[in-house]
Amino acid sequence: MIIKPVNLYIVVPCYNEEAVLRETSKQLLALFEKMRADSLIDSLSRIVFVDDGSYDRTWELISGLAAEYDEIYGIKLAKNAGHQNALFAGLMTVKDSCECVISIDADLQDDINAIPEMISKFNSGCDVVYGVRSDRERDSFFKRFTAVGFYKLMRFLGVNIVYNHADYRLMSARALNALSQFSEVNMFLRGMVPLVGYKSDIVYYSRGERFAGESKYPLRKMLSFAFDGITSFSITPIRMISVIGTVSFLISVVMAVYTLVQKLTGHAGMGWASIMMSIWFIGGMILLSLGLIGEYIGKIYKEVKRRPRYIIEEVKF
């Protein structure tokens, strides 16, 4: 069976990536040349850089690369919309122009040499191919522990998420059209893509060090991203509050009966310590519960306003 070259687009979200952009484009262009020589992709395949409201020279570099190379396109968002929205903007912009799209970060940590294998699996009938890290040896103990804990927690809460997968994946045009029907404002693509339900497979790769620049996901952003993922795809924490509330109520009934018996038999003491501990415990649980419920209400607030997830300011083709 003869397989014709694939029309592939690679979408690369960028935020203040001037330090790595030239090297990223150099490596991707070299890969494109090799894949064209191997008849994996056709001459109309493109690399699309999405500038997510950068305040450095990222868009200037993208514009220059787009003018210099026919294979490179650029999309500039009007303001910083966040990694997930910037990636989604790129995917939705190109979904009708290609057969499949591969999303990858600009920092060169994801191994681009896994792309030919992704295309091979696409040619075998897969609509989604996940790039999955084969190990976490380069991570610090803290990052490895928190990452593993996050994936296990998501699974425990009932979220269908691919273990050790970030946003390095191939999606067919059909899968992208299905993804476009998801209208939520709170974007968590790692949880949304598996909901598409088409045939999928996995390609394993080793994640390298960042070529240059600084990570765009410090601890604060990673925690915020993880919490967004949990509250966007699972109502289990809300149900847990109900369970905890029920258990606390039953315990309070038992304690009320015990206190009454002690009072009637004349064995009741002052009880200051136990009262204060109870007040602090119950007060803390109430505040924690209100905060969690507030997080869900906040997401509902964002959804009902239906504000655009991103606004494109300029396109370089």
Sequence and secondary structure as in RCSB ss.txt:
>XXXX:A:sequence
MIIKPVNLYIVVPCYNEEAVLRETSKQLLALFEKMRADSLIDSLSRIVFVDDGSYDRTWELISGLAAEYDEIYGI
KLAKNAGHQNALFAGLMTVKDSCECVISIDADLQDDINAIPEMISKFNSGCDVVYGVRSDRERDSFFKRFTAVGF
YKLMRFLGVNIVYNHADYRLMSARALNALSQFSEVNMFLRGMVPLVGYKSDIVYYSRGERFAGESKYPLRKMLSF
AFDGITSFSITPIRMISVIGTVSFLISVVMAVYTLVQKLTGHAGMGWASIMMSIWFIGGMILLSLGLIGEYIGKI
YKEVKRRPRYIIEEVKF
>XXXX:A:secstr
     B EEEEEEESS TTTHHHHHHHHHHHHHHHHHTTSB TT EEEEEE S SSSHHHHHHHHHHH TTEEEE
EESS   HHHHHHHHHHHHTTS SEEEE  TTS S GGGHHHHHHHHHTT SEEEEEES  TTS HHHHHHHHHH
HHHHHHTT    TTEEEEEEEEHHHHHHHTT   SS  HHHHGGGG   EEEEEE     SSS  S  HHHHHHH
HHHHHHHH  HHHHHHHHHHHHHHHHHHHHHHHHHHHHHTT     HHHHHHHHHHHHHHHHHHHHHHHHHHHHH
HHHHHT  S  EEEEE 
